[in-house]
Every structure is written in structure tokens, then in C-alpha cells.
Amino acid sequence: MPMPRSARLDAPGVFHHIIIRGIERRKIFIDNNDRDDFLSRLERLLPETKTSCYAWALIPNHAHFLFRTGSIPLATLMQRLLTGYAIYFNRIHKRSGQLFQNRYKSILCQEDTYLTELVRYIHSNPIRAGLVRSLEELGKYPYCGHSVLLGNKKRAWQDTDHVLCYFGEQRNRAIGQYETFVSDGLQQGRREDLIGGGLIRSLGGWSAIESIGIKGLHMKSDERILGDGDFVEGILSDTKEKFERHYAIKRRGYDLDKIAKRAATVCSVEVGDIFGKSKQTKRVKARSLFCYWASSELGISYTELARRIGISVPGVGYCAERGKLMVKENNYQLLE
């Protein structure tokens, strides 16, 4: 039997190395029009989803990104980005069917230890793929964030300041140090330890992960996380706590209908008022509470909530943020 897929790990403010690939290693970018369309979507969606981008590279049959999530989940960005682009690609190139290979790969990363290594690895991809022949050509290549960090290309949505601060306080000197750092790494080749392989391996299930211990050294590892033992342990602990709370709430009989009823009661509206686009204040508040509790307490995706309510995925995200603030300010409780 195939192993079940691991759940996504995400939280506001964390870094993710994202890898997308074409199905059967086929091209996902045929020409520059495709690349430009993809980047225009990123330019629009990154601010909308409050996601920061620190590195990226488009290769004909795959792409790499280094993102930091904001208050809106990474899954929201990726669903909108990949679905919209796939529809465009199939229409323009007169094809049908799946464009991307399975799910995108997301590796949660420890910033201080891995940010500069990942930026270098991602930005060196066009050289390894043979798209450019030298570091000089890479500095002018428009479909990789390296040229943006050097100041040769402009991409307002790429956060260059955060990366360059790792290389020096004075910008020109930092750029020079960064370029030297990239040059020094050109001989490294494919880095398995940066893409979920090598020293980062899933051991299968919570019991296996928790059992690791060698001569008193507390080690934790997971293919979804790139970081040292303490970092990995913290992420897994937070994730497990959320999972256990989701299970406990479901065990008490809470589902979407019961959460909707609770939100409606708190806001003094009818349950049916939640499922619609009305902008009446009480209904908006009830809808916001519903979205927050359903996503945070039951783990329901924004996509599923958008389908149930009849609003957009970003709209669900905004509602959930508003609901989170309402709970904090008024101490609303889901469990009566």
C-alpha cells in the first residue's frame, strides 16, 4: 500500500523552499511569454497573500522559490498561482490535463542556518541547467532572482534588502560579498541536503520521529523541515499540538455545521447568514468567526471554506484574520 502523504507544515513568518516540477519532467515554461505570465502572477499574488520572496529561479521543467509566509497560508498562494498558470498554459499551448507533477514540494527552513545557502543554491540553478554559461551571464539573466540581488533587474516583489543584510551593512559591499559567495559555491552541484534528502529524512510517523536519540543527543528529523534538532523539534511539537487539538474538537462532535451554529449564536444572526456575501456587519462578523474557527480549530482549508461559503479563497483568508482579531479582543470561545 502507498504511504499516506505528509501534512503540510506552515505558520506565519516561516521560510519555505518550494519546488514545482512538470509532470513526467515535461516543460512548464515553453517560452518567455510563459515565464513573463508566471512572474506577473507572482507580482500580484505575493502582496495579496502577504508572502515575501527571497530567491527564485525558473527552469524549463521546474522552478525553485524561497518564500516566507505572512498571515495567509502558503497553500493559498500556491493554489492560486499554480491553478491560474496551468489554465493559461493549457489554453495558450492547446493542451489539456495535468501540468505539474503531484503536489509542489515544500520544505520548511531554519532562517539563520540555511537562508544564504538556499539563496545561493536556488540562484545557481540556471548555470547547473545550462541556461547560462557563467556567473556574468547569470547576473543578466531575467528569470532568476540573482540578477535582482545584483541590482541589474528590477522586481519590486523580491525582498533584496533582507538577503543582502546577511552580507554587509553597506549595500554595494554586500552585493560584492554575495556575488563572491555564489561564485564559491558553483562547484557544489546538486545539494541533496537542501532539497529534503541527505541529512533530512522522514522516519515515518510521530512514534518513529520521537524515538530518535543517540548517546544523549536529542535529534529530530523530517523531510518537510530543514534545520537543526531544536528547530525541527519545535516545529513538530507545535504541529502535533495543533493536530491533537483538532482531533479533540472533532471528538466532541464539532464539524462545520456546529461551528457555524456557534459563530451565529455569538454574533446573534441566523446560521444561514454566514453562507453568503452579505456585508451587513453582524453577518460579516459571524462569517469571520466561522472561517477562523473552522481553519484554526478543525484544520479546514481555505479552498474548502471558499467552496462552502461561496466567496473567494483570499476572501476566506481576510475573514479568518478578522475572526482571529475578534477572538483575541473579545475572548470568544468555540467550546461552550
C-alpha positions, -999 to 999 in steps of 0.1 A, spaced: 0 0 0 13 35 -7 23 56 22 -1 85 31 12 119 22 27 140 50 6 170 60 18 205 50 37 224 77 31 261 78 29 290 102 31 328 98 67 340 94 83 307 85 106 301 55 98 276 28 119 262 0 94 255 -27 100 232 -57 75 227 -86 80 203 -114 63 195 -147 45 162 -149 68 134 -163 96 161 -163 79 179 -192 84 216 -197 62 240 -177 78 271 -195 80 269 -233 90 305 -240 95 339 -224 58 346 -227 51 318 -203 78 329 -179 65 365 -180 29 354 -174 41 333 -144 60 362 -129 31 386 -134 10 363 -113 37 363 -86 39 400 -87 2 402 -80 -2 373 -56 27 378 -33 15 412 -19 -21 399 -18 -11 369 3 14 388 24 42 364 12 78 375 10 101 362 -17 139 360 -12 151 338 -41 137 322 -72 147 306 -105 126 294 -135 139 263 -153 121 249 -183 107 219 -165 108 231 -129 112 261 -106 125 269 -72 114 296 -47 123 307 -12 92 322 5 83 335 39 46 332 47 27 360 63 -7 357 79 -22 339 49 -12 303 44 13 292 18 -13 268 4 -35 298 -6 -7 314 -26 3 281 -43 -32 271 -52 -40 304 -69 -6 306 -86 -4 271 -100 -41 267 -109 -42 301 -127 -10 294 -146 -20 259 -156 -52 272 -171 -32 298 -190 -6 273 -202 -31 248 -214 -51 274 -233 -21 290 -250 -4 258 -259 -36 240 -268 -32 211 -244 -53 196 -216 -47 177 -184 -23 180 -155 7 203 -159 25 199 -126 39 167 -111 19 158 -80 20 184 -52 46 211 -51 74 203 -26 76 225 4 105 223 29 102 245 60 136 260 67 155 275 96 165 310 86 198 317 103 213 284 93 200 280 58 189 312 42 221 322 25 228 286 14 194 283 -1 196 316 -19 229 305 -34 216 271 -43 184 284 -59 201 312 -78 228 289 -92 202 266 -109 203 283 -143 240 276 -145 236 239 -135 207 236 -160 229 251 -188 206 281 -194 235 304 -189 273 296 -191 288 318 -165 282 339 -134 285 370 -156 256 358 -177 236 348 -147 239 384 -134 219 395 -165 195 366 -167 160 379 -162 143 347 -150 163 343 -118 165 364 -86 203 366 -88 201 395 -113 177 413 -90 200 410 -60 229 425 -80 207 454 -90 207 446 -127 170 438 -129 140 452 -111 114 431 -93 96 450 -67 82 419 -52 116 403 -44 130 413 -10 166 420 -17 173 440 15 167 411 38 191 388 19 219 414 14 219 423 52 235 389 57 265 400 36 271 435 50 256 468 61 268 488 31 248 478 1 275 479 -26 299 459 -4 271 434 5 264 428 -32 300 421 -38 302 397 -9 271 380 -21 284 376 -56 317 361 -42 296 337 -20 277 325 -51 309 321 -71 325 300 -43 295 276 -44 294 269 -82 313 236 -78 289 222 -53 264 208 -78 231 193 -66 227 197 -29 206 168 -16 208 183 19 189 214 8 160 196 -10 148 172 16 174 145 11 207 137 28 206 146 64 169 154 63 148 122 61 114 114 73 114 84 96 77 78 93 51 88 118 52 106 152 63 75 171 94 70 149 103 107 150 100 108 188 121 77 193 153 91 179 181 95 204 218 88 200 241 88 232 220 115 248 220 138 218 183 147 211 180 146 173 148 151 153 144 150 116 117 152 90 118 155 52 95 186 54 119 205 76 154 218 71 171 229 103 189 218 135 174 194 161 159 221 183 143 239 154 128 207 140 116 196 174 99 230 179 81 228 146 70 192 151 58 200 187 37 229 175 23 209 147 15 179 169 -3 202 194 -25 216 167 -32 181 154 -42 168 188 -65 198 194 -81 193 160 -88 157 170 -101 166 204 -125 191 190 -138 167 163 -142 140 190 -165 163 208 -188 164 178 -177 197 162 -179 199 125 -185 228 101 -222 229 109 -217 231 146 -190 257 143 -214 278 120 -241 275 147 -217 286 174 -205 316 154 -241 326 145 -250 324 182 -221 346 193 -230 372 167 -268 370 171 -275 360 135 -291 330 117 -268 302 106 -278 308 70 -265 344 72 -229 330 73 -231 313 39 -233 343 16 -217 376 5 -238 399 26 -218 429 40 -242 435 69 -219 440 100 -232 412 121 -232 387 93 -196 397 83 -185 391 119 -202 357 121 -186 347 88 -153 358 101 -156 338 133 -167 308 113 -137 310 90 -112 314 118 -125 286 140 -130 262 110 -95 268 98 -76 270 131 -96 246 152 -106 220 126 -78 225 101 -103 230 72 -85 245 41 -94 280 28 -102 263 -5 -129 241 11 -143 270 31 -144 292 0 -165 265 -17 -188 261 12 -194 298 17 -194 310 -19 -166 336 -16 -130 337 -29 -101 320 -13 -84 353 -4 -118 364 10 -117 335 33 -82 345 44 -93 380 52 -123 367 71 -101 343 91 -78 372 101 -107 393 111 -121 364 132 -88 359 149 -87 395 160 -123 392 172 -114 362 193 -84 380 208 -103 412 216 -135 396 230 -122 363 243 -148 344 223 -146 306 229 -156 279 204 -162 253 231 -192 263 252 
